[in-house]
Amino acid sequence: MKYFIICATMILFSCIESNGKKQVQQKKEIIQKSSEMNEIFPYTDKNVGEFYTFSTEQDRYIVTADEKKMNNFQHDKLILPIKENDFEIIPTVKDKYAITETLSFSSSIFCKVIVYNTIGDNDTPILNVQLDSYYNGQLRDQLLLDSRFTFETEYYRTFVINKDKSIKINKFSVNKLEFNEAGDILGEKKVADTVKVTVDYKLTDEGYFKKL
């Protein structure tokens, strides 16, 4: 009986010590996570510009982030619908993304800005900038801030994310080409036709992107 009590006591102290180390480790992770979050507001498309470039040789926008710092898309990012996804961007587990910034809005809500490349219709390479919201550490919603490519039409977006959780997205479609009635390209227009559409969103207290 005495031997049993001694063994039980040793196991109890071992569990307490293990839980203590685990709690300390969790606190370190929380502190490290908090230190990575920034409050750079307003955060705009210009802040993301350093993470991609336009390749004249490939005639496409490409992500320039360090390959070692790129992340593969996990299942949880692929099952949620992406809002303002006009071209039905569908990343796969083979695609990789870079995190350009983590923005903190409250103790329970933060967002990650990510940039990645995908292939669209007619094998058009597209560069995407996406905003992922997290509520209590869990992925909650996804909003496409920017998609840019050049085909027969140049398409791109600009955006502004404010501290008050408001988000403004400007969509630009630029048609530079002149066509005849048969649809053949005659050349470039002297003045390109530009169409601009603006949409506004608000990040709710529950971490969802609500269109205004």
Disulfide bonds with the S-S distance in Angstrom:
none
